[in-house]
């Protein structure tokens, strides 16, 4: 998943669903939480009720119906199980707001027999533990269930909230622990399973999943899918809407609403080259097709690496390919994350740090070292500012056990940027001739497996460090993996283009003349981000008006520029930008882009009132994850002592 985070010292908590208890024949008297562990087992997932040491799901078969009128998914999930513990008598699954109608053991001849089950009261973070009594250890179990209209992992959009305004839209967001809100699962990245699905829907919408979508499939309301490679639960994905396909290459293309598909295909036309660049570095792309689905602007993240079908925000389609590193990032997950997965969310850097590093290598191969270096420098500068407001424990790559924390809340840019920085450090110490084959070997040797930090360190000590025993010390490894902050010996990215940008900005701030077109005509998003970031906390109103007249920042369609310009304008009291800022955060639901604007608005009584008014209008079109973030920010602002 492309980094969704807000570069602010405050933590944005995600409310992970309602505490409403679904109807069930049996209920435990108290809410339960995943059991804590006394020692750090880095493969143990504190965010799941599952017991994969006793039994694991090997295959999932879904038979579902989408109901846009009730905003629910209902049907049957059938599990093929591998029992590891001969003494085990229960299957424990994760659920959130699911109504469980029946649970059955399915015999080899297809005969079904009922199984007793208990659905515990809901924990506000982890949902409800589903305990299924299975003393005979059946190889196959089926659960009939339906979701709640408020499922945290699903968003249902009215036609008016879509590009075409004609048909409704629905899509999932399962990472980190939202899959349990639409399928009962062992909702942990330590368990991988293959899956198939039959999905019925209204006949005028196209249904897609993170599986073998046929670009030529008829839109008829009856769809079948297969995912033959084992995936973790957070990569289970579904979407439905007015979707059409446009190819980019033999194995890649874009799904989107008709009004968006050609623009997206043009913006992402280098995708096949990206696949080729990644394959040259890290080996064969093992997932068959690599297609992209452009979602409505309410999608809360930049992208989500659902295998075979990356979900992408339309906010990266700006016409000049300056933001397509998002596609490079999601594609990179085909090796780091999807192929080799963190075993628990406390080791999320194994997904996101590796992917951010690989993204940079793909960007460099296609768009040159300077583009990759500019993006690294922006990322690193943002991270250095972010860690100033973080607890020391959260600044380590190898996080401590998450216990009762929502993994969404515990995740930060440390996983992405510090993780990538650590891998760059190893690359610099060993050289690419040594480091590239090592990383390729890590992906090959752990393909379709879940791994933890201890396993990576052991693999590194066996396969990389002996190549040059004096290149890296134990103390340096500890500084990267276990200590807060960025090690003092880390080499910072330095982009040559930014020297020109900094010179132009300094000259402007010391005069009344904006940088000339001769200077700025070749600037892309990265240069403008650097320019605005360097303007500081505030600027005089006449300076902002001058910049706005020259470069039209207010009303920009570029979200990366908007997320920086509007907070600067709000802090400076530049009222001319307020209406456009409100329109921007009402139209877009991507958290990274809109939360900085909300964060500045809520600092004053007038801004808070404006933010609440905009949010009231925007909320019907926001994803539940975005809604929870904004509500939390507004609530904290309202509760803060008045100055």
C-alpha positions as CSV (number, residue, x, y, z in Angstrom):
1,X,0.0,0.0,0.0
2,X,1.3,3.4,-1.0
3,X,2.2,5.4,2.1
4,X,-1.1,7.0,3.4
5,X,0.3,9.0,6.2
6,X,0.0,12.5,7.4
7,X,3.3,14.2,8.1
8,X,2.2,15.7,11.4
9,X,3.2,15.1,15.0
10,X,-0.3,14.1,16.0
11,X,-1.4,10.4,15.8
12,X,-4.5,9.8,13.8
13,X,-6.4,6.9,15.4
14,X,-8.6,4.7,13.3
15,X,-11.9,3.5,14.7
16,X,-12.1,0.0,13.5
17,X,-15.8,-0.6,13.5
18,X,-19.0,-0.6,15.6
19,X,-19.4,-2.5,18.8
20,X,-22.8,-3.8,17.8
21,X,-23.1,-7.5,18.5
22,X,-24.5,-9.6,15.6
23,X,-27.3,-12.0,16.3
24,X,-25.9,-15.4,17.4
25,X,-27.3,-18.5,19.1
26,X,-24.6,-18.3,21.9
27,X,-22.7,-15.4,23.4
28,X,-19.8,-15.3,25.7
29,X,-20.5,-13.1,28.8
30,X,-17.5,-10.8,28.2
31,X,-15.7,-9.3,25.2
32,X,-12.4,-11.1,24.4
33,X,-9.2,-9.8,23.0
34,X,-6.4,-11.7,21.3
35,X,-4.3,-13.3,24.0
36,X,-1.1,-11.4,24.9
37,X,2.3,-13.2,24.8
38,X,5.0,-12.8,27.4
39,X,7.9,-13.1,25.0
40,X,8.3,-11.6,21.6
41,X,7.5,-14.2,19.0
42,X,7.8,-12.1,15.9
43,X,5.5,-14.4,13.9
44,X,2.7,-14.2,16.5
45,X,0.0,-11.8,15.4
46,X,-1.5,-9.9,18.3
47,X,-4.2,-8.5,16.0
48,X,-5.9,-11.9,15.3
49,X,-7.9,-14.4,17.4
50,X,-6.7,-17.2,15.1
51,X,-4.5,-20.1,16.2
52,X,-2.6,-21.0,13.1
53,X,-0.3,-23.3,15.1
54,X,-3.4,-25.6,15.5
55,X,-5.3,-25.2,12.2
56,X,-4.9,-23.1,9.1
57,X,-7.2,-22.3,6.1
58,X,-5.6,-23.6,2.9
59,X,-8.4,-22.7,0.5
60,X,-11.4,-20.4,0.6
61,X,-14.4,-20.8,-1.7
62,X,-16.9,-17.9,-1.7
63,X,-20.4,-17.9,-3.0
64,X,-21.7,-14.3,-2.5
65,X,-24.4,-11.9,-3.5
66,X,-24.0,-8.1,-3.6
67,X,-27.0,-6.1,-2.5
68,X,-26.6,-2.5,-3.3
69,X,-30.0,-1.6,-1.8
70,X,-29.2,-2.9,1.7
71,X,-25.4,-2.3,1.3
72,X,-24.6,-5.9,2.3
73,X,-22.8,-8.9,1.0
74,X,-24.2,-12.3,1.9
75,X,-23.6,-15.9,1.1
76,X,-21.4,-18.8,2.0
77,X,-17.7,-19.2,2.8
78,X,-16.3,-22.7,2.5
79,X,-12.9,-23.5,4.0
80,X,-10.5,-26.3,3.3
81,X,-8.5,-26.8,6.5
82,X,-5.2,-28.3,7.5
83,X,-5.3,-29.4,11.1
84,X,-1.8,-29.2,12.6
85,X,-2.6,-30.1,16.2
86,X,-4.2,-33.5,16.7
87,X,-5.7,-32.3,20.0
88,X,-7.3,-29.2,18.6
89,X,-11.1,-29.1,18.9
90,X,-11.9,-25.5,17.7
91,X,-11.5,-23.3,14.7
92,X,-11.1,-19.7,15.8
93,X,-11.9,-17.0,13.2
94,X,-11.9,-13.2,13.1
95,X,-15.1,-11.3,12.4
96,X,-16.3,-7.7,12.7
97,X,-20.1,-6.9,12.6
98,X,-20.8,-10.1,10.7
99,X,-24.1,-12.0,11.2
100,X,-23.4,-15.7,11.3
101,X,-26.5,-17.7,10.3
102,X,-25.1,-21.3,10.4
103,X,-21.8,-23.3,10.4
104,X,-21.6,-26.7,8.9
105,X,-19.0,-29.5,8.5
106,X,-19.0,-30.7,4.9
107,X,-18.2,-34.4,4.3
108,X,-16.4,-35.8,1.3
109,X,-19.7,-36.7,-0.3
110,X,-21.1,-33.2,0.2
111,X,-23.3,-34.0,3.2
112,X,-23.6,-31.1,5.6
113,X,-23.9,-31.4,9.4
114,X,-24.3,-28.5,11.8
115,X,-21.5,-27.3,14.1
116,X,-21.9,-25.4,17.3
117,X,-20.4,-21.9,17.3
118,X,-20.0,-19.0,19.6
119,X,-19.6,-15.4,18.6
120,X,-18.1,-13.3,21.3
121,X,-19.1,-9.7,22.1
122,X,-17.3,-7.2,19.9
123,X,-14.0,-5.6,20.9
124,X,-13.9,-2.1,19.4
125,X,-10.6,-2.8,17.6
126,X,-10.5,-6.5,16.8
127,X,-14.2,-7.3,16.4
128,X,-15.7,-10.6,17.6
129,X,-14.0,-14.0,17.9
130,X,-15.9,-16.7,16.2
131,X,-15.3,-20.1,18.0
132,X,-16.4,-23.1,16.0
133,X,-16.6,-26.4,17.9
134,X,-15.0,-29.0,15.6
135,X,-13.9,-32.0,17.7
136,X,-13.8,-34.3,14.6
137,X,-11.4,-31.9,12.8
138,X,-13.4,-31.8,9.5
139,X,-11.4,-31.0,6.4
140,X,-14.1,-28.7,5.2
141,X,-16.3,-26.2,7.0
142,X,-18.9,-23.9,5.5
143,X,-20.2,-20.6,7.1
144,X,-23.4,-18.8,5.9
145,X,-23.3,-15.2,6.9
146,X,-23.9,-11.6,5.8
147,X,-22.2,-8.3,6.4
148,X,-23.4,-5.1,8.1
149,X,-24.1,-2.0,6.0
150,X,-21.4,-0.3,8.1
151,X,-18.7,-2.9,7.4
152,X,-15.4,-1.1,7.9
153,X,-13.8,-2.8,4.9
154,X,-16.5,-1.9,2.4
155,X,-17.6,1.3,0.8
156,X,-20.9,1.6,-1.0
157,X,-21.3,4.7,-3.2
158,X,-24.5,6.2,-4.6
159,X,-24.4,6.9,-8.3
160,X,-24.1,10.6,-7.6
161,X,-20.7,9.9,-5.9
162,X,-19.2,8.3,-9.0
163,X,-17.6,9.8,-12.1
164,X,-20.4,8.7,-14.4
165,X,-23.3,9.5,-12.0
166,X,-25.4,6.6,-13.4
167,X,-24.5,3.4,-11.5
168,X,-23.6,2.6,-7.9
169,X,-20.1,1.6,-6.9
170,X,-18.7,-0.7,-4.2
171,X,-15.1,-1.5,-3.2
172,X,-13.2,-3.2,-0.4
173,X,-10.2,-2.2,1.6
174,X,-9.0,-5.2,3.6
175,X,-5.6,-4.0,4.9
176,X,-4.8,-4.2,7.7
177,X,-7.6,-6.0,9.6
178,X,-10.7,-5.0,7.7
179,X,-11.1,-8.3,5.7
180,X,-12.8,-9.7,8.8
181,X,-15.7,-7.2,8.2
182,X,-16.7,-8.9,5.0
183,X,-15.5,-12.5,5.3
184,X,-15.0,-14.6,8.5
185,X,-11.3,-15.4,8.3
186,X,-8.0,-16.1,10.0
187,X,-7.4,-12.4,9.4
188,X,-3.6,-12.5,9.9
189,X,-0.8,-12.1,7.3
190,X,0.8,-15.3,8.8
191,X,-1.9,-17.4,7.1
192,X,-2.0,-17.7,3.3
193,X,-4.7,-19.4,1.2
194,X,-5.9,-19.9,-2.3
195,X,-9.4,-18.8,-3.2
196,X,-12.2,-19.0,-5.7
197,X,-15.4,-17.1,-5.8
198,X,-18.8,-17.0,-7.4
199,X,-20.4,-13.5,-7.1
200,X,-23.9,-12.6,-8.1
201,X,-24.9,-8.9,-8.6
202,X,-27.2,-6.6,-10.4
203,X,-26.5,-7.2,-14.1
204,X,-25.5,-3.6,-15.0
205,X,-22.4,-3.5,-12.9
206,X,-19.0,-5.2,-13.5
207,X,-17.6,-7.2,-10.6
208,X,-13.8,-7.6,-10.2
209,X,-11.7,-9.3,-7.5
210,X,-8.0,-9.7,-6.6
211,X,-8.0,-12.8,-8.9
212,X,-8.1,-13.8,-12.6
213,X,-10.3,-11.0,-14.0
214,X,-11.0,-11.6,-17.7
215,X,-10.7,-8.3,-19.7
216,X,-13.3,-9.7,-22.1
217,X,-15.8,-10.8,-19.4
218,X,-19.4,-10.1,-20.1
219,X,-21.3,-7.7,-17.7
220,X,-24.2,-10.0,-16.8
221,X,-24.4,-10.1,-13.0
222,X,-22.8,-13.6,-12.7
223,X,-19.1,-13.8,-12.2
224,X,-16.5,-16.4,-11.2
225,X,-12.9,-16.0,-10.1
226,X,-9.9,-18.0,-9.1
227,X,-6.7,-17.0,-7.3
228,X,-4.4,-20.0,-7.5
229,X,-1.5,-18.5,-5.6
230,X,-1.8,-18.4,-1.8
231,X,-2.4,-14.9,-0.4
232,X,-2.9,-13.5,3.1
233,X,-6.4,-12.2,4.0
234,X,-5.6,-8.5,3.7
235,X,-5.1,-9.0,-0.1
236,X,-8.7,-10.3,-0.5
237,X,-10.4,-7.6,-2.6
238,X,-13.7,-7.0,-4.4
239,X,-15.1,-4.1,-6.4
240,X,-18.2,-3.5,-8.5
241,X,-19.4,-0.6,-10.6
242,X,-19.6,0.9,-14.1
243,X,-16.2,-0.4,-15.1
244,X,-14.7,-0.9,-18.5
245,X,-11.2,-2.1,-19.6
246,X,-8.5,-0.6,-21.7
247,X,-5.3,-2.6,-22.4
248,X,-1.8,-1.4,-22.0
249,X,0.1,-4.6,-22.9
250,X,-0.6,-8.3,-23.3
251,X,-0.6,-8.7,-19.5
252,X,-1.6,-5.3,-18.2
253,X,-4.4,-2.8,-18.5
254,X,-6.7,-0.4,-16.7
255,X,-10.2,-0.9,-15.4
256,X,-12.1,2.4,-14.7
257,X,-15.3,4.2,-15.2
258,X,-15.8,5.1,-18.9
259,X,-15.0,8.8,-18.5
260,X,-11.7,7.9,-16.7
261,X,-10.3,4.9,-18.4
262,X,-8.5,6.5,-21.4
263,X,-6.9,9.1,-19.2
264,X,-5.7,6.5,-16.8
265,X,-4.4,4.2,-19.5
266,X,-2.4,7.1,-21.0
267,X,-1.0,8.1,-17.5
268,X,-0.1,4.5,-16.7
269,X,1.2,3.6,-20.2
270,X,4.7,2.7,-18.9
271,X,3.4,-0.1,-16.7
272,X,4.7,-2.9,-18.9
273,X,8.2,-1.2,-18.8
274,X,7.9,-1.1,-15.0
275,X,7.1,-4.8,-14.9
276,X,10.1,-5.5,-17.1
277,X,12.4,-3.4,-15.0
278,X,11.3,-5.1,-11.8
279,X,11.8,-8.6,-13.4
280,X,15.3,-7.7,-14.5
281,X,16.2,-6.9,-11.0
282,X,14.2,-9.4,-8.9
283,X,13.0,-12.2,-11.1
284,X,9.8,-13.3,-12.8
285,X,6.5,-11.6,-12.2
286,X,4.6,-14.6,-10.8
287,X,1.0,-13.4,-10.7
288,X,-0.1,-13.7,-14.4
289,X,-1.8,-10.4,-15.2
290,X,-1.0,-7.0,-13.6
291,X,-4.1,-4.8,-14.0
292,X,-5.1,-1.6,-12.3
293,X,-8.5,-0.4,-11.1
294,X,-9.0,3.3,-10.8
295,X,-11.4,3.9,-8.0
296,X,-13.6,7.0,-7.2
297,X,-11.8,9.9,-5.4
298,X,-13.2,8.6,-2.0
299,X,-10.6,5.8,-1.9
300,X,-8.7,6.5,1.3
301,X,-5.2,5.6,0.2
302,X,-3.0,6.2,-2.8
303,X,-3.0,2.6,-3.9
304,X,-3.6,-0.9,-2.6
305,X,-1.5,-3.8,-4.0
306,X,-4.3,-6.4,-4.4
307,X,-2.7,-9.1,-6.5
308,X,-3.5,-9.0,-10.2
309,X,-5.6,-5.9,-9.6
310,X,-4.0,-2.9,-7.9
311,X,-6.5,-0.4,-6.6
312,X,-5.4,3.1,-7.4
313,X,-6.6,6.6,-6.5
314,X,-7.5,9.0,-9.4
315,X,-5.6,11.7,-7.7
316,X,-2.3,10.5,-9.3
317,X,-3.7,11.1,-12.8
318,X,-2.4,14.6,-13.4
319,X,-1.4,14.3,-17.1
320,X,2.4,14.4,-16.8
321,X,3.3,11.0,-15.2
322,X,4.9,12.9,-12.3
323,X,3.0,10.8,-9.8
324,X,3.1,7.3,-11.4
325,X,5.7,6.2,-8.8
326,X,2.5,5.1,-7.0
327,X,2.1,2.4,-9.7
328,X,5.8,1.5,-9.3
329,X,5.2,1.1,-5.6
330,X,2.1,-1.1,-5.9
331,X,3.8,-3.2,-8.6
332,X,6.8,-3.6,-6.4
333,X,4.6,-5.2,-3.8
334,X,4.3,-8.1,-6.3
335,X,7.6,-9.2,-4.9
336,X,7.8,-7.5,-1.4
337,X,4.5,-8.0,0.4
338,X,2.4,-10.1,-1.9
339,X,5.2,-12.7,-2.6
340,X,7.0,-12.4,0.7
341,X,4.7,-11.1,3.4
342,X,5.3,-9.8,6.9
343,X,4.1,-12.5,9.3
344,X,2.6,-9.9,11.7
345,X,1.9,-6.2,11.5
346,X,4.8,-5.4,13.9
347,X,7.1,-6.2,11.0
348,X,5.3,-4.2,8.4
349,X,8.6,-2.7,7.3
350,X,9.3,-6.0,5.6
351,X,6.4,-5.2,3.3
352,X,6.6,-1.4,3.0
353,X,10.3,-0.7,3.4
354,X,11.3,-3.2,0.8
355,X,8.6,-2.0,-1.5
356,X,9.6,1.6,-1.2
357,X,13.2,0.6,-1.9
358,X,12.1,-1.4,-5.0
359,X,9.9,1.4,-6.1
360,X,12.9,3.7,-6.2
361,X,14.9,1.2,-8.3
362,X,12.0,0.9,-10.8
363,X,11.6,4.7,-10.9
364,X,15.4,5.1,-11.5
365,X,15.3,2.5,-14.3
366,X,12.5,4.2,-16.2
367,X,12.8,7.9,-15.3
368,X,16.4,8.3,-14.3
369,X,18.4,8.6,-11.1
370,X,17.5,12.2,-10.5
371,X,13.8,11.5,-10.3
372,X,14.3,8.7,-7.9
373,X,16.7,10.8,-5.8
374,X,14.1,13.7,-5.6
375,X,11.5,11.3,-4.3
376,X,13.9,9.9,-1.8
377,X,14.8,13.3,-0.5
378,X,11.2,14.4,-0.1
379,X,10.4,11.1,1.7
380,X,13.4,11.4,4.0
381,X,12.7,15.1,4.9
382,X,9.1,14.2,5.7
383,X,10.2,11.3,7.9
384,X,12.7,13.4,9.8
385,X,10.0,15.9,10.6
386,X,7.5,13.1,11.5
387,X,9.7,11.2,14.0
388,X,10.0,14.3,16.2
389,X,6.5,13.7,17.5
390,X,6.7,9.9,17.8
391,X,7.3,7.7,20.7
392,X,10.8,6.1,20.6
393,X,9.3,2.6,20.4
394,X,7.4,3.5,17.2
395,X,10.6,4.8,15.6
396,X,12.1,1.3,15.4
397,X,11.7,-0.8,12.3
398,X,11.1,-4.0,14.4
399,X,8.1,-2.8,16.4
400,X,7.3,-4.2,19.8
401,X,4.2,-6.4,20.1
402,X,1.1,-4.4,19.2
403,X,-1.0,-5.9,22.0
404,X,-4.3,-4.0,22.0
405,X,-3.3,-1.4,19.3
406,X,-5.0,-1.2,16.0
407,X,-2.3,-2.1,13.4
408,X,-3.5,0.8,11.3
409,X,-2.7,3.2,14.2
410,X,0.7,1.7,14.8
411,X,1.8,2.0,11.2
412,X,3.8,5.0,10.2
413,X,6.2,6.3,7.6
414,X,9.0,4.7,9.6
415,X,8.1,1.4,7.9
416,X,8.2,2.9,4.5
417,X,11.0,5.4,4.5
418,X,13.3,4.2,7.3
419,X,12.9,0.7,5.9
420,X,13.9,1.8,2.4
421,X,16.7,3.9,3.9
422,X,18.1,0.8,5.7
423,X,18.1,-1.2,2.4
424,X,19.8,1.7,0.7
425,X,22.4,1.6,3.4
426,X,23.1,-2.0,2.8
427,X,23.2,-1.4,-1.0
428,X,25.8,1.4,-0.4
429,X,27.9,-0.8,1.9
430,X,27.9,-3.9,-0.3
431,X,27.4,-2.5,-3.8
432,X,24.6,-3.3,-6.2
433,X,26.6,-6.2,-7.8
434,X,26.3,-8.0,-4.4
435,X,23.1,-6.5,-2.9
436,X,20.8,-7.0,-5.9
437,X,21.3,-10.8,-6.1
438,X,20.9,-11.0,-2.4
439,X,17.5,-9.3,-2.5
440,X,16.5,-11.4,-5.4
441,X,17.4,-14.5,-3.4
442,X,15.3,-13.3,-0.4
443,X,12.3,-13.1,-2.7
444,X,12.9,-16.4,-4.4
445,X,13.7,-18.4,-1.2
446,X,10.7,-17.0,0.7
447,X,8.2,-16.9,-2.2
448,X,4.5,-17.3,-1.1
449,X,5.6,-17.4,2.5
450,X,5.2,-15.1,5.5
451,X,8.4,-14.0,7.3
452,X,9.5,-11.9,10.3
453,X,12.4,-9.6,11.1
454,X,14.4,-12.3,12.9
455,X,14.2,-14.5,9.8
456,X,15.4,-11.6,7.6
457,X,18.4,-10.9,9.9
458,X,19.3,-14.6,9.9
459,X,19.1,-14.7,6.1
460,X,21.2,-11.6,5.8
461,X,23.9,-12.9,8.2
462,X,24.1,-16.1,6.2
463,X,23.8,-14.8,2.6
464,X,24.9,-11.1,2.6
465,X,27.3,-10.2,5.5
466,X,29.9,-12.9,4.6
467,X,30.3,-11.3,1.2
468,X,32.1,-8.5,3.0
469,X,32.4,-9.2,6.8
470,X,33.7,-5.7,7.6
471,X,31.0,-3.8,5.7
472,X,28.4,-3.6,8.5
473,X,28.7,-3.9,12.2
474,X,26.3,-5.4,14.7
475,X,25.8,-2.0,16.3
476,X,24.8,-0.5,13.0
477,X,22.2,-3.2,12.4
478,X,20.8,-2.6,15.8
479,X,20.7,1.1,15.2
480,X,18.5,0.6,12.1
481,X,16.3,-2.2,13.4
482,X,15.8,-1.6,17.1
483,X,16.7,2.0,17.9
484,X,14.7,5.2,17.5
485,X,15.3,7.8,14.8
486,X,17.6,7.6,11.8
487,X,21.2,6.6,12.5
488,X,23.7,9.5,12.4
489,X,25.8,7.5,9.9
490,X,22.9,7.3,7.4
491,X,23.6,9.0,4.1
492,X,20.8,11.5,3.1
493,X,19.5,11.7,-0.4
494,X,20.7,14.8,-2.3
495,X,18.9,15.7,-5.5
496,X,20.7,18.1,-7.8
497,X,17.5,19.6,-9.1
498,X,16.5,20.8,-5.6
499,X,19.6,23.1,-5.5
500,X,18.0,25.0,-8.4
501,X,14.6,25.1,-6.6
502,X,16.1,26.2,-3.3
503,X,18.1,29.0,-5.1
504,X,15.0,30.2,-6.9
505,X,12.9,30.2,-3.6
506,X,15.6,32.1,-1.7
507,X,15.9,34.7,-4.4
508,X,12.1,35.1,-4.4
509,X,11.8,35.5,-0.7
510,X,14.4,38.2,-0.8
511,X,12.7,40.1,-3.6
512,X,9.3,40.9,-5.1
513,X,9.9,38.8,-8.2
514,X,8.5,35.3,-8.6
515,X,10.8,32.7,-10.3
516,X,10.7,33.2,-14.1
517,X,9.1,30.8,-16.5
518,X,12.6,30.1,-17.8
519,X,13.4,28.6,-14.4
520,X,10.1,26.9,-13.6
521,X,9.0,25.6,-17.1
522,X,10.7,22.3,-16.6
523,X,9.6,21.8,-13.0
524,X,7.4,18.8,-12.2
525,X,5.5,17.9,-9.1
526,X,8.6,17.0,-7.1
527,X,10.2,20.5,-7.7
528,X,7.0,22.3,-6.8
529,X,6.6,20.2,-3.6
530,X,10.2,21.2,-2.6
531,X,9.4,24.9,-3.4
532,X,6.3,25.0,-1.3
533,X,7.7,23.0,1.6
534,X,10.5,25.5,1.8
535,X,8.2,28.4,2.3
536,X,8.0,27.7,6.0
537,X,5.0,27.9,8.3
538,X,3.7,31.2,7.1
539,X,4.1,33.8,4.4
540,X,2.8,37.4,4.0
541,X,-0.5,37.6,2.2
542,X,1.0,39.6,-0.6
543,X,3.6,36.9,-1.2
544,X,0.9,34.2,-1.4
545,X,-1.3,36.3,-3.7
546,X,1.7,36.9,-5.9
547,X,2.5,33.1,-6.1
548,X,-1.1,32.3,-6.7
549,X,-1.4,34.8,-9.6
550,X,1.7,33.4,-11.2
551,X,1.2,29.6,-10.6
552,X,-2.5,29.1,-9.8
553,X,-1.9,26.9,-6.8
554,X,-5.4,27.6,-5.5
555,X,-7.7,25.2,-7.3
556,X,-4.8,23.0,-8.5
557,X,-5.8,19.5,-9.7
558,X,-2.5,18.1,-8.3
559,X,-3.2,16.7,-4.9
560,X,0.5,16.7,-3.8
561,X,0.6,20.4,-4.4
562,X,-2.8,21.0,-2.9
563,X,-2.0,19.2,0.4
564,X,0.9,21.6,0.9
565,X,-0.5,24.8,-0.5
566,X,-3.8,24.9,1.4
567,X,-2.3,24.3,4.9
568,X,0.2,27.1,4.2
569,X,-2.6,29.4,3.0
570,X,-4.7,28.6,6.1
571,X,-1.8,29.2,8.6
572,X,-1.1,32.5,6.8
573,X,-4.7,33.7,6.8
574,X,-4.9,33.7,3.0
575,X,-8.7,33.6,2.9
576,X,-8.8,33.6,-0.9
577,X,-7.9,29.9,-0.8
578,X,-10.4,28.7,1.8
579,X,-13.3,28.0,-0.6
580,X,-11.1,25.9,-2.9
581,X,-9.6,24.1,0.1
582,X,-13.1,23.2,1.2
583,X,-14.0,21.9,-2.3
584,X,-10.8,19.9,-2.4
585,X,-11.3,18.1,0.9
586,X,-15.0,17.5,0.1
587,X,-14.2,16.0,-3.3
588,X,-11.2,13.9,-2.4
589,X,-11.2,11.1,0.3
590,X,-7.5,10.2,0.1
591,X,-6.3,10.6,3.7
592,X,-2.8,11.6,2.9
593,X,-4.0,14.6,0.9
594,X,-6.9,15.9,3.0
595,X,-5.9,15.3,6.6
596,X,-3.2,18.0,6.5
597,X,-5.8,20.5,5.4
598,X,-8.3,19.5,8.2
599,X,-5.4,19.6,10.7
600,X,-4.8,23.2,10.0
601,X,-8.5,24.2,9.9
602,X,-9.3,22.7,13.3
603,X,-6.7,24.9,15.0
604,X,-9.0,27.9,15.2
605,X,-12.6,28.3,16.1
606,X,-13.5,29.7,12.7
607,X,-11.5,27.0,10.9
608,X,-13.1,24.3,13.0
609,X,-16.6,25.5,12.2
610,X,-15.7,25.5,8.5
611,X,-14.1,22.0,8.7
612,X,-17.2,20.6,10.4
613,X,-19.5,22.1,7.8
614,X,-17.4,20.7,4.9
615,X,-17.1,17.3,6.6
616,X,-20.9,17.1,7.0
617,X,-21.2,17.5,3.3
618,X,-18.3,15.2,2.5
619,X,-19.0,12.3,4.9
620,X,-21.5,10.5,2.7
621,X,-18.8,10.1,0.1
622,X,-15.9,9.3,2.4
623,X,-14.7,5.8,3.1
624,X,-15.2,4.6,6.7
625,X,-11.5,4.7,7.3
626,X,-11.3,8.4,6.2
627,X,-14.4,9.2,8.2
628,X,-13.0,7.8,11.4
629,X,-9.7,9.8,10.9
630,X,-11.5,13.1,10.4
631,X,-14.0,12.5,13.2
632,X,-11.1,11.7,15.6
633,X,-9.3,14.9,14.6
634,X,-12.4,17.1,15.0
635,X,-13.3,15.5,18.3
636,X,-9.8,16.1,19.7
637,X,-10.0,19.7,18.5
638,X,-13.3,20.2,20.2
639,X,-12.0,18.7,23.4
640,X,-8.8,20.7,23.5
641,X,-8.7,23.6,26.1
642,X,-9.7,26.9,24.7
643,X,-6.9,29.4,24.3
